[in-house]
Amino acid sequence: MWVFFISFFQRFNSNLFLLKEYSHMSNICNSFNRQQRSGFTLVEILIVVIIVAILAAIAVPLYLQYVEGARAAEAETAISAIWRANQVYYQRYGSYTASLNDLRNAGLTLEQATLDNWQFSIVGGGDNLTSIQATSTANMPGGAGRTVRFDVETAKFSGYGHGDDTQQ
């Protein structure tokens, strides 16, 4: 009986040794395969390029819309200042003016950079002021001919930066 256990134990140990050797050989083969496949495949590169193109197609229009809104905000700020100055002018003189020079004489100040980028016009005068417009000049990075309008009756802006841009 002891002989049986001893022979069984010897076979069991030899099988364990073979398993360990096989496992070691398997690791060597796997590491060799990994070394052969260390780069990117063409399909992987194409997938990354497609994903980047999709993201760019979404992000670029959003960015341009953001920049357009920022440029229009400059004109809106100046138009708001012109409207407030014209209200003060009305309180002092009893009528609105269509002249920016009259408003400047009454105390309106606008930044020179804003005046370089935008040309302002006041539509109406006297008792009936209808709108104030800003038209971009050639100095503005967005190009000339863009118009931002402020309707006095509705107190709303329209035109460039509001989705209904009409370039003249």
NORNORHU-V588519 format. One record per residue. N is the residue number from 1. RES is the residue in three letters. PHI is phi in whole degrees, -180 to 180 (999 if undefined). NEAR is the number of other C-alpha atoms within 12 Angstrom. Layout:
# NORNORHU-V588519
n->N res->RES phi->PHI near->NEAR
n->N res->RES phi->PHI near->NEAR
This chain:
# NORNORHU-V588519
n->1 res->MET phi->999 near->7
n->2 res->TRP phi->-63 near->8
n->3 res->VAL phi->-64 near->9
n->4 res->PHE phi->-62 near->10
n->5 res->PHE phi->-65 near->11
n->6 res->ILE phi->-67 near->12
n->7 res->SER phi->-66 near->13
n->8 res->PHE phi->-63 near->14
n->9 res->PHE phi->-64 near->14
n->10 res->GLN phi->-65 near->14
n->11 res->ARG phi->-65 near->14
n->12 res->PHE phi->-62 near->14
n->13 res->ASN phi->-65 near->14
n->14 res->SER phi->-68 near->14
n->15 res->ASN phi->-67 near->14
n->16 res->LEU phi->-63 near->14
n->17 res->PHE phi->-63 near->14
n->18 res->LEU phi->-64 near->14
n->19 res->LEU phi->-64 near->14
n->20 res->LYS phi->-65 near->14
n->21 res->GLU phi->-65 near->14
n->22 res->TYR phi->-64 near->14
n->23 res->SER phi->-62 near->14
n->24 res->HIS phi->-64 near->14
n->25 res->MET phi->-66 near->14
n->26 res->SER phi->-63 near->14
n->27 res->ASN phi->-63 near->14
n->28 res->ILE phi->-64 near->14
n->29 res->CYS phi->-65 near->14
n->30 res->ASN phi->-64 near->14
n->31 res->SER phi->-68 near->14
n->32 res->PHE phi->-65 near->13
n->33 res->ASN phi->-65 near->13
n->34 res->ARG phi->-64 near->12
n->35 res->GLN phi->-68 near->11
n->36 res->GLN phi->-72 near->12
n->37 res->ARG phi->-110 near->11
n->38 res->SER phi->-85 near->10
n->39 res->GLY phi->-95 near->12
n->40 res->PHE phi->-94 near->12
n->41 res->THR phi->-84 near->12
n->42 res->LEU phi->-62 near->10
n->43 res->VAL phi->-64 near->11
n->44 res->GLU phi->-63 near->12
n->45 res->ILE phi->-65 near->13
n->46 res->LEU phi->-64 near->13
n->47 res->ILE phi->-63 near->14
n->48 res->VAL phi->-64 near->15
n->49 res->VAL phi->-63 near->14
n->50 res->ILE phi->-65 near->14
n->51 res->ILE phi->-64 near->14
n->52 res->VAL phi->-64 near->15
n->53 res->ALA phi->-65 near->14
n->54 res->ILE phi->-65 near->14
n->55 res->LEU phi->-63 near->15
n->56 res->ALA phi->-66 near->15
n->57 res->ALA phi->-64 near->14
n->58 res->ILE phi->-86 near->14
n->59 res->ALA phi->-76 near->14
n->60 res->VAL phi->-63 near->15
n->61 res->PRO phi->-62 near->14
n->62 res->LEU phi->-65 near->14
n->63 res->TYR phi->-65 near->15
n->64 res->LEU phi->-64 near->17
n->65 res->GLN phi->-65 near->20
n->66 res->TYR phi->-64 near->18
n->67 res->VAL phi->-64 near->18
n->68 res->GLU phi->-61 near->28
n->69 res->GLY phi->-64 near->24
n->70 res->ALA phi->-68 near->19
n->71 res->ARG phi->-67 near->31
n->72 res->ALA phi->-67 near->37
n->73 res->ALA phi->-63 near->25
n->74 res->GLU phi->-61 near->30
n->75 res->ALA phi->-67 near->42
n->76 res->GLU phi->-63 near->34
n->77 res->THR phi->-63 near->27
n->78 res->ALA phi->-67 near->35
n->79 res->ILE phi->-63 near->40
n->80 res->SER phi->-61 near->30
n->81 res->ALA phi->-65 near->26
n->82 res->ILE phi->-65 near->38
n->83 res->TRP phi->-64 near->37
n->84 res->ARG phi->-64 near->23
n->85 res->ALA phi->-64 near->31
n->86 res->ASN phi->-71 near->41
n->87 res->GLN phi->-67 near->27
n->88 res->VAL phi->-65 near->22
n->89 res->TYR phi->-60 near->29
n->90 res->TYR phi->-62 near->23
n->91 res->GLN phi->-64 near->15
n->92 res->ARG phi->-78 near->14
n->93 res->TYR phi->-112 near->17
n->94 res->GLY phi->82 near->15
n->95 res->SER phi->-155 near->20
n->96 res->TYR phi->-82 near->32
n->97 res->THR phi->-118 near->35
n->98 res->ALA phi->-100 near->30
n->99 res->SER phi->-109 near->26
n->100 res->LEU phi->-67 near->31
n->101 res->ASN phi->-63 near->20
n->102 res->ASP phi->-61 near->23
n->103 res->LEU phi->-69 near->28
n->104 res->ARG phi->-63 near->19
n->105 res->ASN phi->-64 near->14
n->106 res->ALA phi->-86 near->22
n->107 res->GLY phi->119 near->17
n->108 res->LEU phi->-71 near->24
n->109 res->THR phi->-127 near->22
n->110 res->LEU phi->-124 near->26
n->111 res->GLU phi->-63 near->15
n->112 res->GLN phi->-64 near->13
n->113 res->ALA phi->-62 near->19
n->114 res->THR phi->-66 near->27
n->115 res->LEU phi->-67 near->24
n->116 res->ASP phi->-71 near->21
n->117 res->ASN phi->-88 near->29
n->118 res->TRP phi->-132 near->36
n->119 res->GLN phi->-112 near->30
n->120 res->PHE phi->-104 near->35
n->121 res->SER phi->-141 near->31
n->122 res->ILE phi->-111 near->33
n->123 res->VAL phi->-98 near->25
n->124 res->GLY phi->103 near->20
n->125 res->GLY phi->166 near->25
n->126 res->GLY phi->66 near->19
n->127 res->ASP phi->-93 near->18
n->128 res->ASN phi->-126 near->20
n->129 res->LEU phi->-97 near->27
n->130 res->THR phi->-100 near->25
n->131 res->SER phi->-158 near->31
n->132 res->ILE phi->-126 near->41
n->133 res->GLN phi->-124 near->38
n->134 res->ALA phi->-125 near->40
n->135 res->THR phi->-117 near->39
n->136 res->SER phi->-70 near->36
n->137 res->THR phi->-100 near->24
n->138 res->ALA phi->-67 near->16
n->139 res->ASN phi->-75 near->19
n->140 res->MET phi->-74 near->24
n->141 res->PRO phi->-59 near->19
n->142 res->GLY phi->-79 near->25
n->143 res->GLY phi->104 near->19
n->144 res->ALA phi->-86 near->21
n->145 res->GLY phi->92 near->24
n->146 res->ARG phi->-82 near->35
n->147 res->THR phi->-122 near->38
n->148 res->VAL phi->-113 near->41
n->149 res->ARG phi->-117 near->39
n->150 res->PHE phi->-120 near->35
n->151 res->ASP phi->-87 near->25
n->152 res->VAL phi->-66 near->27
n->153 res->GLU phi->-67 near->13
n->154 res->THR phi->-93 near->11
n->155 res->ALA phi->57 near->18
n->156 res->LYS phi->-126 near->19
n->157 res->PHE phi->-92 near->30
n->158 res->SER phi->-149 near->29
n->159 res->GLY phi->99 near->30
n->160 res->TYR phi->-56 near->36
n->161 res->GLY phi->88 near->28
n->162 res->HIS phi->-124 near->24
n->163 res->GLY phi->84 near->18
n->164 res->ASP phi->-122 near->14
n->165 res->ASP phi->-74 near->22
n->166 res->THR phi->-122 near->18
n->167 res->GLN phi->-86 near->19
n->168 res->GLN phi->-86 near->14
